[in-house]
């Protein structure tokens, strides 16, 4: 799969979802012995969930993404794949009947983890229709996030790019 990608025969996209928050949750804190710790509850209203795909084919990787304020489901993943990765005119609504003469310029393999939304019938059940527009699904072995290159991007954003949360002592 990666060799075909490097040879320029097909595109290789790594798809994943990730949750971000402007602040990091407090895992621990320091206080004087005998002092009660009060930590404000994390505000979940400002959290964002991101659905992204990293095209690792060329010398300059391309990140496609969309941010949502609610839970991502299989239908949303299917729509993202059809519109953003396949660039199918009309998106998922045209999956069973693409415009006459339309064809994705190069086939694409989509590496997905084993999240339930990636295995739902709404998404995986349309595997043949996706293949017909040039998108092939690949599922690496379970518990192998190191094989999904987009995981490095999420880790970098979460642990290096977001500001560190200031811990406040509440007397």
N, C-alpha and C positions, 0 to 999 in steps of 0.2 A: 504494500500500500504506500509506504513512504517513498520507496524507490520510484514508483510510477509518478508520485507527486514531484520528486526532485527532477525527474526526467522531463517534466512539463506535460505529461500525458493527461493528468487529472489534477484537480484541486483537492486539498485535504483540509477539512475544517474540523476543529475541536469545539464541541458545543457544551455549555454548562450554564447553570444558574448560580447566583451568589447573592447573599444578603449583605447590605452595607448599612452602617449607621454613622452619623456624624460624630458620635462619641463611642468609645469602646466600653464594653461592660466592665464593671469592677469585679475582679476575681479575688482580690485580697486587699487588705489595708493594714496600717500600723496604728496602734493606739496604746495609751498607757494602761498598765494592768489595773483592772477594776473600773475602767471607763467603758460605758456602753457605746457601741458603734452604731451610728445611724447612717445608712447609705440610701440616698434618694433612689427611688425606682427609676429604671431606665425608661425614657420617653420613647415609645414605639411609634408614635405618629410620624416622626421624621425618618423612619427607616425606609430604605429603598431596596427593591429586589431587582437584580439586573440579569437579563438573559443575554448571553453573548456567544459569539462564535469567532474563533481565531483561525484565519486562513494562514496556515504555516507553509504555503507552497513556495512563494517567491523569496527573494533575498530580503525583502522588507515585509514582515508579517502585517496582515491587515486585521484589525479588530472590528467586528460588526457587533452592535449591541443596542439594546433598548431597556429603559428603566421603567418599572411599573410600581404602583403603590399598593398592589394587592397580590394575592397568591398566584403563581404561574401554574397554568394547567396544560394538559396535552394539546388542546386546541390552539392555545397561544403559541406553543412550541411549533406546531405544524404551520401556523400562519407565518411565524418568523422565518422558518426554513424556506417556505415557498416564496415569500416576498424578498427577504434579505439575502439569502444564500443562493437559491435557484434563480432569483430575479424573474420569476414567472409573472407575466402581466396579469393582474387580477388576483394574485396571491393564491391562497388555499381554495378560494371559490372556483378557481379554474383548474384545480389539480386533476380532476377526471377528464377534462376536456380543454387542453391548452389551445391557444389560438392556432389556426392552421399555419403550418410551416414554421412555428416557433420551436426552437431547440436551444438548450443551454450551450454556450460556446464550447465548454469542456465538461466532461463528466466530473462528478464531485463525490468524494467519500466523506461521510459525516461520522466522526467518532463521538460516541455518546457514553455516558456512564450508565449505571444500572438503576437510576432513579425511576420510580414507578411511572412518572409521566412519560418517560421515554419508551416504556413498554406498553402503555395503554393502547387499546384498539384504535382510538381516535388518531393516534400517531403511527405506531408500529403496524397497525392493521392496514395502513395505506402504503405499505412498503413497495408493492408492485407499481402503484401509481407514481410514487416518488422515483423509482428506478426508471420509469418511462420518461420522466423529465430530466434524467441525468443525475439524480441524487441517490446514493447508495448508503445504507446504514451499516455501521460497524460498531460492535459492542466489545470493548476490551474486557479482559477477565475481571471479575468482581474484586473490589478493594485494591485497585491499582491506579490511584489518582496520579501517580508519577508519569503514567503513559498519556495523560491528557494535558497537553501543553498550556491550555488556558488556565489551569490551576495555578501555574506560576504567576500569571498576571493577577489573579484574584489575591493570592498571598501577598504579592508586592503591594497592591493597593491597600489591603487591610492592615498590614503590619509595618509598612514603610511610608506610604503616601498620605494616609489619613493622619490628622493631628493626634497626638497622644492626649488622652483624657487627663485633665488635672484632677487629682484626688483631693477632696476637701475634708477636713477634719471637723466633725460636728460635736462640740462639747456637750 
